[in-house]
Amino acid sequence: RFSTCAPFIVAATVAVAMAPFTNGLLVVFRLVLLCILAPSAVDGTRIKPALQQCTAEDQVAIQRQGPGSAADSFPGLTAECGKSSWSVFGGWKHDKFNACLTRKVGISSGCSQCFSRAGEYSFKNCKAACLRSWCSEKCLSCSENFFPQVTECTGFEAPEPSVCDKQAASSAVLVQLAA
């Protein structure tokens, strides 16, 4: 365990030297406690998300919604919750996202957090690509970089979104032809 916690202990030692004694001691205590209580969650200098946060019931509820880009699909519902979970100045709001997704799909907050992390990733890394639409080819190409972490966190592969650019273009052509 010491080798896993060593980077944290070194950082805490530096914090003690640079901060007033009480604050530095508090940092050391928290980091050592983290390493003792959750050694498998520590990876060098960063904390990994917990694995398999979704229950069997969560998986059934998610799979029931299905894949795609329709508003009632699981990806559509996550996108809807994501739209109300960020602000320019406040950033990504996990609590808002989790409250929305747990209400709409009926899953646990632990499971919802896996998808909230994906939303945060897209918010931080895919703004330009997702500006036009959450299900555009550019947006999905960018956000799919986080899919492996979602699968690791949930313990299963969630229903995937489908590109909606082509669907919207096809619908527009059909409407024009029908007119």
Secondary structure by P-SEA (a helix, b strand, c coil): ccccaaaaaaaaaaaaacccaaaaaaaaaaaaaaaaaccccccccccccccccccaaaaaaaaaaccccccccaaaaaaaaaaacccccccccaaaaaaaaaaaccccaaaaaaaaaaaaaaaaccccccccccccaaaaaaaccaaaaaaaaacccccccccaaaaaaaaaaaaaaac
